[in-house]
């Protein structure tokens, strides 16, 4: 059995496992994709309460902040909450996860060899947010291939007919210039909180490209080298947490997205911020602590039947 066929069979098994999970597959194969559930009332209320706190209230009232929060702690009951979560925003380096997806898509198609050197370059792009490596990887696969991977019916991480999503339309640094801006919000590096959250949920579930590719992407998102924003907040409040993340900063735009595993819970948090001050990083450092609390405080008690 070829490796591609074997990965396809495993991917189908992962997809079938979603049917009782609180997530669903929209449409029929092969165009189906993971759909996040409707907003959970208790988690949504907790998120709304967080954004009413003085540190975030003005940003929320001015619609300068987007947040998506997904509680994955109980695989049979996924909970979702969001505010301004379908608004396309400039996301700086966060959409480098789209480049990561594009590279693994080309590896899966047999067009690129997965080597230790290529792995190191992807780690540098994600963990250190290295602009030169990001542009090198864009040149390797091409903007069109990245866009195709994001729009792939399996992923649907950018939809120009709806509300957008993850978009990579320009290189980083001076390595690669503008390809094209997204047709919805005219962003060169864009994202919505919801689609960024879907990326991380699908990665955790083995649904980005293949289970193997998803596992590799998760590993690359681990061990972040830049300790600010979400990572700083969790380091100070819950240093035992395992964090898989990508952030972005440029001028007043601040973004962070993380899959967090802590104390038997697992959740995805995404925040995109247009801050008129220079305090965006500190805002996100405090926000993740409050989002973490919202997940733990509202988590339902799960009663599992013991089997013998």
C-alpha contacts under 8 A as a table, 3 or more apart, distances in Angstrom:
res1	aa1	res2	aa2	distance
1	X	5	X	6.61
1	X	6	X	6.53
2	X	5	X	5.28
2	X	6	X	6.17
3	X	6	X	4.98
3	X	7	X	6.08
4	X	7	X	5.15
4	X	8	X	6.19
4	X	108	X	7.20
5	X	8	X	5.02
5	X	9	X	6.33
6	X	9	X	5.24
6	X	10	X	6.39
7	X	10	X	5.12
7	X	11	X	6.09
7	X	210	X	6.10
7	X	211	X	6.97
7	X	212	X	7.29
8	X	11	X	5.00
8	X	12	X	6.31
8	X	210	X	6.98
9	X	12	X	5.23
9	X	13	X	6.41
10	X	13	X	5.02
10	X	14	X	6.28
10	X	210	X	7.78
10	X	211	X	6.94
11	X	14	X	5.08
11	X	15	X	6.23
11	X	206	X	7.16
11	X	207	X	6.68
11	X	210	X	5.71
11	X	211	X	6.03
12	X	15	X	5.03
12	X	16	X	6.18
13	X	16	X	5.19
13	X	17	X	6.30
14	X	17	X	5.12
14	X	18	X	6.95
14	X	205	X	7.19
14	X	206	X	6.77
14	X	207	X	7.24
14	X	211	X	7.86
15	X	18	X	5.45
15	X	19	X	7.63
15	X	25	X	7.77
15	X	207	X	7.29
16	X	19	X	5.82
17	X	20	X	6.76
17	X	21	X	7.34
18	X	21	X	5.00
18	X	22	X	7.46
18	X	23	X	6.01
18	X	24	X	6.21
18	X	25	X	7.57
19	X	22	X	7.52
19	X	23	X	7.01
19	X	24	X	6.07
19	X	25	X	7.69
20	X	23	X	7.57
20	X	76	X	6.12
21	X	24	X	7.57
21	X	75	X	5.53
21	X	76	X	4.00
21	X	77	X	5.77
21	X	78	X	6.77
22	X	37	X	6.51
22	X	75	X	7.52
22	X	76	X	5.77
22	X	77	X	4.82
22	X	78	X	5.09
22	X	79	X	7.83
23	X	34	X	6.66
23	X	35	X	6.00
23	X	36	X	5.70
23	X	37	X	5.80
23	X	78	X	6.72
24	X	33	X	7.79
24	X	34	X	5.66
24	X	35	X	5.40
24	X	36	X	7.23
24	X	37	X	7.62
25	X	28	X	7.71
25	X	32	X	5.29
25	X	33	X	4.88
25	X	34	X	4.75
25	X	35	X	6.00
26	X	31	X	7.90
26	X	32	X	4.86
26	X	33	X	5.41
26	X	34	X	6.46
26	X	35	X	6.24
27	X	31	X	6.15
27	X	32	X	4.63
27	X	33	X	7.35
28	X	31	X	5.72
28	X	32	X	5.02
29	X	32	X	5.05
30	X	153	X	7.21
30	X	154	X	7.19
31	X	153	X	4.73
31	X	154	X	6.03
32	X	153	X	6.55
32	X	154	X	6.04
33	X	153	X	6.67
33	X	154	X	4.99
33	X	155	X	5.89
33	X	156	X	7.01
34	X	154	X	7.96
34	X	155	X	7.50
34	X	198	X	7.75
34	X	202	X	7.15
35	X	198	X	7.84
36	X	80	X	7.11
36	X	198	X	7.13
37	X	78	X	7.19
37	X	79	X	6.96
37	X	80	X	6.33
38	X	80	X	6.60
39	X	43	X	7.71
39	X	44	X	6.33
39	X	79	X	7.01
39	X	80	X	4.96
39	X	81	X	4.98
39	X	82	X	7.26
40	X	43	X	5.46
40	X	44	X	5.80
40	X	79	X	5.48
40	X	80	X	5.49
40	X	81	X	6.16
41	X	44	X	5.14
41	X	45	X	6.02
42	X	45	X	5.15
42	X	46	X	6.25
42	X	298	X	6.27
43	X	46	X	5.05
43	X	47	X	6.19
43	X	79	X	7.18
43	X	80	X	6.94
43	X	81	X	5.90
43	X	294	X	6.86
43	X	295	X	6.93
43	X	298	X	6.19
44	X	47	X	5.08
44	X	48	X	6.14
44	X	80	X	7.38
44	X	81	X	4.69
44	X	82	X	6.83
45	X	48	X	5.09
45	X	49	X	6.14
46	X	49	X	5.03
46	X	50	X	6.26
46	X	294	X	5.66
46	X	298	X	7.53
47	X	50	X	5.06
47	X	51	X	6.38
47	X	81	X	6.98
47	X	82	X	7.56
47	X	291	X	7.09
47	X	294	X	6.81
48	X	51	X	5.25
48	X	52	X	6.39
48	X	83	X	7.83
49	X	52	X	5.18
49	X	53	X	6.91
50	X	53	X	5.57
50	X	56	X	7.77
50	X	290	X	6.69
50	X	291	X	7.50
51	X	55	X	7.95
51	X	56	X	5.22
51	X	57	X	5.52
51	X	60	X	6.40
52	X	56	X	6.42
52	X	57	X	4.67
52	X	60	X	7.67
53	X	56	X	5.74
53	X	57	X	5.57
54	X	57	X	5.22
54	X	58	X	7.46
55	X	58	X	7.74
55	X	283	X	7.12
56	X	59	X	5.34
56	X	60	X	6.15
56	X	283	X	7.70
57	X	60	X	5.15
57	X	61	X	6.07
58	X	61	X	5.01
58	X	62	X	6.03
59	X	62	X	5.18
59	X	63	X	6.03
59	X	64	X	5.02
59	X	65	X	5.91
59	X	275	X	7.48
60	X	63	X	4.89
60	X	64	X	6.03
60	X	65	X	5.77
61	X	64	X	7.72
63	X	66	X	7.60
63	X	84	X	7.20
64	X	273	X	5.93
64	X	274	X	5.11
64	X	275	X	6.89
65	X	83	X	7.97
65	X	84	X	7.09
65	X	271	X	6.98
65	X	272	X	5.69
65	X	273	X	4.55
65	X	274	X	6.34
66	X	82	X	7.63
66	X	83	X	5.60
66	X	84	X	4.73
66	X	85	X	5.28
66	X	87	X	7.25
66	X	192	X	7.77
66	X	193	X	6.12
66	X	270	X	7.92
66	X	271	X	5.55
66	X	272	X	5.09
66	X	273	X	6.52
67	X	82	X	5.48
67	X	83	X	5.28
67	X	84	X	6.64
67	X	85	X	5.73
67	X	193	X	5.76
67	X	194	X	7.89
67	X	269	X	7.41
67	X	270	X	5.50
67	X	271	X	4.51
67	X	272	X	6.59
68	X	80	X	7.53
68	X	81	X	5.93
68	X	82	X	4.36
68	X	83	X	6.64
68	X	85	X	5.89
68	X	193	X	5.34
68	X	194	X	5.68
68	X	197	X	6.47
68	X	268	X	7.85
68	X	269	X	5.89
68	X	270	X	5.15
68	X	271	X	6.71
69	X	80	X	5.79
69	X	81	X	5.19
69	X	82	X	6.16
69	X	197	X	7.43
69	X	267	X	7.25
69	X	268	X	5.71
69	X	269	X	4.70
69	X	270	X	6.53
69	X	291	X	7.69
70	X	78	X	7.12
70	X	79	X	5.66
70	X	80	X	4.56
70	X	81	X	6.53
70	X	197	X	7.35
70	X	267	X	5.44
70	X	268	X	4.99
70	X	269	X	6.58
71	X	74	X	7.70
71	X	78	X	5.85
71	X	79	X	5.02
71	X	80	X	6.43
71	X	265	X	7.97
71	X	266	X	6.34
71	X	267	X	4.40
71	X	268	X	6.56
71	X	295	X	6.48
72	X	75	X	5.93
72	X	77	X	7.68
72	X	78	X	5.33
72	X	79	X	6.95
72	X	265	X	7.29
72	X	266	X	5.15
72	X	267	X	5.07
72	X	268	X	7.51
73	X	78	X	7.44
73	X	264	X	7.15
73	X	265	X	4.59
73	X	266	X	4.68
73	X	267	X	6.61
74	X	77	X	5.36
74	X	78	X	6.34
74	X	302	X	7.57
75	X	78	X	6.15
82	X	85	X	5.38
82	X	194	X	7.45
84	X	87	X	5.65
84	X	193	X	7.85
85	X	192	X	6.01
85	X	193	X	4.76
85	X	194	X	5.12
86	X	163	X	6.10
86	X	164	X	7.71
86	X	165	X	7.81
86	X	192	X	5.35
86	X	193	X	6.49
86	X	194	X	6.02
86	X	195	X	7.87
87	X	163	X	7.18
87	X	192	X	5.55
87	X	193	X	7.55
88	X	163	X	7.34
88	X	164	X	6.50
88	X	165	X	6.79
88	X	184	X	7.82
88	X	185	X	6.22
88	X	190	X	6.32
88	X	191	X	5.45
88	X	192	X	4.86
89	X	185	X	7.62
89	X	187	X	7.38
89	X	190	X	5.53
89	X	191	X	5.66
89	X	192	X	6.36
89	X	272	X	7.11
90	X	187	X	6.07
90	X	188	X	7.52
90	X	189	X	5.82
90	X	190	X	4.67
90	X	191	X	6.64
90	X	253	X	6.77
91	X	94	X	5.63
91	X	95	X	6.70
91	X	189	X	5.82
91	X	190	X	5.14
91	X	191	X	5.89
91	X	248	X	6.12
91	X	249	X	7.32
91	X	253	X	6.68
91	X	254	X	6.83
91	X	255	X	5.77
91	X	272	X	6.82
92	X	95	X	7.05
92	X	189	X	5.76
92	X	190	X	7.37
92	X	248	X	4.84
92	X	249	X	5.45
92	X	250	X	5.77
92	X	253	X	7.10
92	X	254	X	7.47
92	X	255	X	7.38
93	X	96	X	5.62
93	X	129	X	6.94
93	X	189	X	7.39
93	X	246	X	7.84
93	X	247	X	6.35
93	X	248	X	4.14
93	X	249	X	6.62
94	X	97	X	6.47
94	X	191	X	7.95
94	X	246	X	5.61
94	X	247	X	4.93
94	X	248	X	4.73
94	X	255	X	6.54
94	X	256	X	6.93
94	X	257	X	7.65
95	X	98	X	5.29
95	X	99	X	7.27
95	X	166	X	6.09
95	X	167	X	6.38
95	X	168	X	6.19
95	X	189	X	6.19
95	X	190	X	6.64
95	X	191	X	6.78
96	X	99	X	5.03
96	X	100	X	6.42
96	X	125	X	7.36
96	X	126	X	7.01
96	X	134	X	7.12
96	X	168	X	7.44
97	X	100	X	4.84
97	X	101	X	6.24
97	X	126	X	7.36
97	X	246	X	7.35
98	X	101	X	5.02
98	X	102	X	6.18
98	X	146	X	6.55
98	X	150	X	6.78
98	X	166	X	6.75
98	X	167	X	7.18
98	X	168	X	6.77
99	X	102	X	4.95
99	X	103	X	6.23
99	X	134	X	7.54
99	X	137	X	7.21
99	X	138	X	6.66
99	X	146	X	5.99
99	X	168	X	7.44
100	X	103	X	5.28
100	X	104	X	6.44
100	X	122	X	6.86
100	X	217	X	7.36
101	X	104	X	5.29
101	X	105	X	6.06
101	X	146	X	7.17
101	X	149	X	6.75
101	X	150	X	7.52
101	X	208	X	7.52
101	X	209	X	7.74
101	X	217	X	7.92
102	X	105	X	5.06
102	X	106	X	6.34
102	X	141	X	7.01
102	X	145	X	6.18
102	X	146	X	4.34
102	X	147	X	7.69
102	X	148	X	7.96
102	X	149	X	5.56
102	X	150	X	7.55
103	X	106	X	5.23
103	X	107	X	6.28
103	X	112	X	7.95
103	X	137	X	7.46
103	X	141	X	6.36
103	X	146	X	7.59
104	X	107	X	4.85
104	X	108	X	6.04
104	X	209	X	7.18
104	X	213	X	6.24
105	X	108	X	5.09
105	X	109	X	6.30
105	X	149	X	6.51
105	X	209	X	5.98
106	X	109	X	5.01
106	X	110	X	6.37
106	X	111	X	5.39
106	X	112	X	5.85
106	X	141	X	7.18
106	X	145	X	7.82
107	X	110	X	5.15
107	X	111	X	5.78
107	X	112	X	4.74
107	X	113	X	6.08
107	X	114	X	6.44
108	X	111	X	7.63
108	X	209	X	7.30
108	X	210	X	7.95
108	X	213	X	7.84
109	X	112	X	7.81
110	X	113	X	7.06
114	X	118	X	6.30
114	X	119	X	7.14
115	X	118	X	5.17
115	X	119	X	6.27
116	X	119	X	5.01
116	X	120	X	6.21
117	X	120	X	5.13
117	X	121	X	6.39
118	X	121	X	5.12
118	X	122	X	6.38
119	X	122	X	5.20
119	X	123	X	6.22
120	X	123	X	5.01
120	X	124	X	6.20
121	X	124	X	5.09
121	X	125	X	6.23
121	X	133	X	6.10
121	X	137	X	7.92
122	X	125	X	5.00
122	X	126	X	6.21
122	X	133	X	7.56
122	X	134	X	7.84
122	X	137	X	7.91
122	X	220	X	7.23
123	X	126	X	5.26
123	X	127	X	5.55
123	X	128	X	7.53
123	X	220	X	5.47
123	X	221	X	7.60
124	X	127	X	5.46
124	X	128	X	5.17
124	X	129	X	6.28
124	X	130	X	5.67
124	X	133	X	6.86
125	X	128	X	5.99
125	X	129	X	4.57
125	X	130	X	4.67
125	X	131	X	6.79
125	X	133	X	5.67
125	X	134	X	5.36
126	X	129	X	4.95
126	X	130	X	7.33
126	X	220	X	7.05
126	X	221	X	6.38
126	X	224	X	7.83
126	X	246	X	6.38
127	X	220	X	7.41
127	X	221	X	6.62
127	X	222	X	7.66
127	X	223	X	6.99
127	X	224	X	4.68
127	X	225	X	5.21
127	X	226	X	6.93
127	X	246	X	7.37
128	X	224	X	7.21
128	X	225	X	5.55
128	X	226	X	6.24
129	X	134	X	7.76
130	X	133	X	5.53
130	X	134	X	6.27
131	X	134	X	4.95
131	X	135	X	6.27
131	X	172	X	4.96
131	X	173	X	5.45
132	X	135	X	5.30
132	X	136	X	6.20
132	X	172	X	6.81
132	X	173	X	6.46
132	X	174	X	7.81
132	X	175	X	6.32
133	X	136	X	4.89
133	X	137	X	6.16
134	X	137	X	5.23
134	X	138	X	6.27
134	X	171	X	7.28
134	X	172	X	6.39
135	X	138	X	4.91
135	X	139	X	6.24
135	X	171	X	5.19
135	X	172	X	5.59
135	X	173	X	7.57
135	X	175	X	5.49
135	X	176	X	5.79
136	X	139	X	5.15
136	X	140	X	6.27
136	X	175	X	7.34
137	X	140	X	4.82
137	X	141	X	6.45
138	X	141	X	5.53
138	X	142	X	5.23
138	X	143	X	6.31
138	X	171	X	7.04
138	X	176	X	7.95
139	X	142	X	5.26
139	X	143	X	7.80
139	X	176	X	7.72
141	X	145	X	6.14
141	X	146	X	7.18
142	X	145	X	5.51
142	X	146	X	6.59
143	X	146	X	5.14
143	X	147	X	6.20
143	X	168	X	7.30
143	X	169	X	6.97
143	X	179	X	7.11
144	X	147	X	5.10
144	X	148	X	6.10
145	X	148	X	4.99
145	X	149	X	6.18
146	X	149	X	5.19
146	X	150	X	6.31
146	X	168	X	7.52
147	X	150	X	5.12
147	X	151	X	6.10
147	X	167	X	7.34
147	X	168	X	7.33
148	X	151	X	5.07
148	X	152	X	5.70
149	X	152	X	5.01
149	X	155	X	7.46
150	X	155	X	6.26
150	X	156	X	6.09
150	X	157	X	5.03
150	X	158	X	5.79
150	X	166	X	7.18
150	X	167	X	7.94
151	X	155	X	6.42
151	X	156	X	4.75
151	X	157	X	5.87
151	X	158	X	5.36
151	X	159	X	6.60
152	X	155	X	5.29
152	X	156	X	5.66
152	X	157	X	7.89
153	X	156	X	5.40
154	X	207	X	7.95
154	X	208	X	7.83
154	X	209	X	7.88
155	X	207	X	7.96
155	X	208	X	6.82
156	X	159	X	6.36
157	X	164	X	7.85
157	X	165	X	5.50
157	X	166	X	5.92
157	X	195	X	5.67
157	X	196	X	7.79
157	X	198	X	7.61
157	X	199	X	7.13
158	X	163	X	7.96
158	X	164	X	5.00
158	X	165	X	4.24
158	X	166	X	5.48
158	X	167	X	6.89
158	X	195	X	7.55
159	X	162	X	5.56
159	X	163	X	6.43
159	X	164	X	4.88
159	X	165	X	6.56
160	X	163	X	6.61
160	X	164	X	5.30
160	X	182	X	7.93
160	X	183	X	6.51
160	X	184	X	6.48
161	X	164	X	7.54
163	X	184	X	7.33
164	X	182	X	7.96
164	X	184	X	6.43
164	X	191	X	7.49
164	X	192	X	7.10
165	X	190	X	7.15
165	X	191	X	4.92
165	X	192	X	4.99
165	X	194	X	7.71
165	X	195	X	5.22
165	X	196	X	7.25
166	X	189	X	7.88
166	X	190	X	5.73
166	X	191	X	4.35
166	X	192	X	6.65
166	X	195	X	6.62
166	X	196	X	6.75
167	X	182	X	6.58
167	X	187	X	7.72
167	X	188	X	7.12
167	X	189	X	5.61
167	X	190	X	4.90
167	X	191	X	6.20
168	X	171	X	7.81
168	X	188	X	6.26
168	X	189	X	5.07
168	X	190	X	6.85
169	X	178	X	6.20
169	X	179	X	5.19
169	X	180	X	4.98
169	X	181	X	5.44
169	X	182	X	7.04
169	X	187	X	7.69
169	X	188	X	4.69
169	X	189	X	6.07
170	X	176	X	6.77
170	X	177	X	5.60
170	X	178	X	4.28
170	X	179	X	5.48
170	X	180	X	6.97
170	X	181	X	7.83
170	X	188	X	5.54
170	X	189	X	6.80
171	X	174	X	7.52
171	X	175	X	6.45
171	X	176	X	4.39
171	X	177	X	5.45
171	X	178	X	6.61
172	X	175	X	6.44
172	X	176	X	6.56
172	X	177	X	7.90
173	X	176	X	7.39
174	X	177	X	7.11
178	X	181	X	7.81
178	X	188	X	7.47
180	X	188	X	6.91
181	X	186	X	4.97
181	X	187	X	5.15
181	X	188	X	4.77
181	X	189	X	7.98
182	X	185	X	6.12
182	X	186	X	4.90
182	X	187	X	5.35
182	X	188	X	6.55
182	X	190	X	7.58
183	X	186	X	5.74
187	X	190	X	5.31
191	X	195	X	7.16
191	X	196	X	6.71
192	X	195	X	5.52
192	X	196	X	6.19
192	X	272	X	7.81
193	X	196	X	5.20
193	X	197	X	6.10
193	X	270	X	5.71
193	X	271	X	6.42
193	X	272	X	6.69
194	X	197	X	5.10
194	X	198	X	6.20
194	X	270	X	7.96
195	X	198	X	4.85
195	X	199	X	6.20
196	X	199	X	5.09
196	X	200	X	6.65
196	X	257	X	7.23
196	X	270	X	7.00
197	X	200	X	5.28
197	X	201	X	6.22
197	X	257	X	7.38
197	X	268	X	6.33
197	X	269	X	6.92
197	X	270	X	6.23
198	X	201	X	5.01
198	X	202	X	5.88
199	X	202	X	5.28
199	X	203	X	6.05
199	X	208	X	7.64
200	X	203	X	4.97
200	X	204	X	6.13
200	X	258	X	7.53
200	X	259	X	6.52
200	X	268	X	6.93
201	X	204	X	5.14
201	X	205	X	6.22
201	X	259	X	7.98
201	X	268	X	7.12
202	X	205	X	4.97
202	X	206	X	6.10
202	X	207	X	4.89
202	X	208	X	5.85
202	X	214	X	7.93
203	X	206	X	5.20
203	X	207	X	5.80
203	X	208	X	5.37
203	X	214	X	4.85
203	X	215	X	7.18
203	X	217	X	7.27
203	X	218	X	6.68
204	X	207	X	7.67
204	X	214	X	6.92
204	X	215	X	7.48
204	X	218	X	7.09
205	X	211	X	7.69
205	X	214	X	7.78
206	X	209	X	7.97
206	X	210	X	6.11
206	X	211	X	4.03
206	X	212	X	7.26
206	X	213	X	7.68
206	X	214	X	5.00
206	X	215	X	6.71
207	X	210	X	5.82
207	X	211	X	6.15
207	X	214	X	6.63
208	X	211	X	7.10
208	X	213	X	6.84
208	X	214	X	5.33
209	X	213	X	6.09
209	X	214	X	6.82
210	X	213	X	5.12
210	X	214	X	6.01
211	X	214	X	5.07
211	X	215	X	6.12
212	X	215	X	5.16
212	X	216	X	6.31
213	X	216	X	5.10
213	X	217	X	6.15
214	X	217	X	5.08
214	X	218	X	6.16
215	X	218	X	5.13
215	X	219	X	6.26
216	X	219	X	5.08
216	X	220	X	6.25
217	X	220	X	5.06
217	X	221	X	6.23
218	X	221	X	5.09
218	X	222	X	6.38
218	X	244	X	6.69
219	X	222	X	5.15
219	X	244	X	7.79
220	X	223	X	7.63
221	X	224	X	6.80
221	X	244	X	4.76
221	X	245	X	5.36
221	X	246	X	6.82
222	X	242	X	7.89
222	X	243	X	6.22
222	X	244	X	4.33
222	X	245	X	6.66
223	X	243	X	7.39
223	X	244	X	7.08
224	X	227	X	7.09
224	X	231	X	7.95
224	X	243	X	7.84
224	X	244	X	7.22
224	X	245	X	6.82
224	X	246	X	7.93
226	X	231	X	7.88
227	X	231	X	5.35
227	X	232	X	5.25
228	X	231	X	5.43
228	X	232	X	4.49
228	X	233	X	7.49
228	X	281	X	6.84
228	X	285	X	7.07
229	X	232	X	5.35
229	X	233	X	6.29
229	X	256	X	7.13
229	X	281	X	4.95
229	X	282	X	6.31
229	X	283	X	7.62
229	X	284	X	5.04
229	X	285	X	4.25
229	X	286	X	7.99
230	X	233	X	5.19
230	X	234	X	6.20
230	X	256	X	6.67
230	X	257	X	7.90
230	X	258	X	7.58
230	X	284	X	6.00
230	X	285	X	4.94
230	X	286	X	7.91
230	X	287	X	7.80
230	X	288	X	5.60
231	X	234	X	5.25
231	X	235	X	5.88
231	X	243	X	7.32
231	X	285	X	7.28
232	X	235	X	5.04
232	X	236	X	6.25
232	X	285	X	5.92
233	X	236	X	5.42
233	X	237	X	6.21
233	X	284	X	7.78
233	X	285	X	4.24
233	X	286	X	5.88
233	X	287	X	7.94
233	X	288	X	6.38
233	X	289	X	6.10
234	X	237	X	5.05
234	X	238	X	5.00
234	X	239	X	6.03
234	X	241	X	7.01
234	X	285	X	7.63
234	X	288	X	7.15
234	X	289	X	6.48
235	X	238	X	5.67
235	X	239	X	4.32
235	X	240	X	7.79
235	X	241	X	7.76
236	X	239	X	6.17
237	X	289	X	6.98
238	X	241	X	5.78
240	X	262	X	6.95
241	X	260	X	6.63
241	X	261	X	5.78
241	X	262	X	4.75
241	X	263	X	7.72
242	X	260	X	5.75
242	X	261	X	5.13
242	X	262	X	6.49
243	X	258	X	6.37
243	X	259	X	5.86
243	X	260	X	4.76
243	X	261	X	6.62
244	X	258	X	5.39
244	X	259	X	5.11
244	X	260	X	6.53
245	X	256	X	7.30
245	X	257	X	5.52
245	X	258	X	4.15
245	X	259	X	6.37
246	X	256	X	6.02
246	X	257	X	5.58
246	X	258	X	6.66
247	X	254	X	7.75
247	X	255	X	5.34
247	X	256	X	4.09
247	X	257	X	6.13
248	X	253	X	7.88
248	X	254	X	5.82
248	X	255	X	4.91
248	X	256	X	6.33
249	X	252	X	7.61
249	X	253	X	5.66
249	X	254	X	4.61
249	X	255	X	6.35
250	X	253	X	5.31
250	X	254	X	6.73
251	X	254	X	8.00
252	X	273	X	7.94
252	X	274	X	5.64
252	X	275	X	5.12
252	X	276	X	5.95
252	X	277	X	6.86
252	X	278	X	6.77
252	X	280	X	7.29
253	X	272	X	7.57
253	X	273	X	5.73
253	X	274	X	4.73
253	X	275	X	6.33
253	X	280	X	7.64
254	X	272	X	6.05
254	X	273	X	5.06
254	X	274	X	6.50
254	X	275	X	7.46
254	X	280	X	5.99
254	X	281	X	6.85
255	X	270	X	7.67
255	X	271	X	5.74
255	X	272	X	4.46
255	X	273	X	6.05
256	X	270	X	5.81
256	X	271	X	5.56
256	X	272	X	6.68
256	X	284	X	7.69
257	X	268	X	7.43
257	X	269	X	5.76
257	X	270	X	4.25
257	X	271	X	6.49
258	X	268	X	5.67
258	X	269	X	5.50
258	X	270	X	6.50
259	X	266	X	7.27
259	X	267	X	5.83
259	X	268	X	4.46
259	X	269	X	6.65
260	X	266	X	5.60
260	X	267	X	5.40
260	X	268	X	6.19
260	X	269	X	7.86
261	X	264	X	7.15
261	X	265	X	5.81
261	X	266	X	4.44
261	X	267	X	6.73
262	X	265	X	5.27
262	X	266	X	6.34
265	X	296	X	7.73
267	X	295	X	7.60
269	X	288	X	7.51
269	X	291	X	7.46
271	X	284	X	7.48
273	X	280	X	7.11
274	X	280	X	7.92
275	X	278	X	7.10
275	X	279	X	7.38
275	X	280	X	5.78
277	X	280	X	6.94
278	X	281	X	7.80
279	X	282	X	5.38
279	X	283	X	6.17
280	X	283	X	5.04
280	X	284	X	6.34
281	X	284	X	5.26
281	X	285	X	6.24
282	X	285	X	4.94
282	X	286	X	6.36
283	X	286	X	5.44
283	X	287	X	6.03
284	X	287	X	4.79
284	X	288	X	6.19
285	X	288	X	5.81
285	X	289	X	7.09
286	X	289	X	5.46
286	X	290	X	6.73
287	X	290	X	5.21
287	X	291	X	6.16
288	X	291	X	4.92
288	X	292	X	5.96
289	X	292	X	5.12
289	X	293	X	6.30
290	X	293	X	4.97
290	X	294	X	6.16
291	X	294	X	4.92
291	X	295	X	6.37
292	X	295	X	5.32
292	X	296	X	6.43
293	X	296	X	5.18
293	X	297	X	5.76
294	X	297	X	5.17
294	X	298	X	6.05
295	X	298	X	5.60
295	X	299	X	5.90
296	X	299	X	5.32
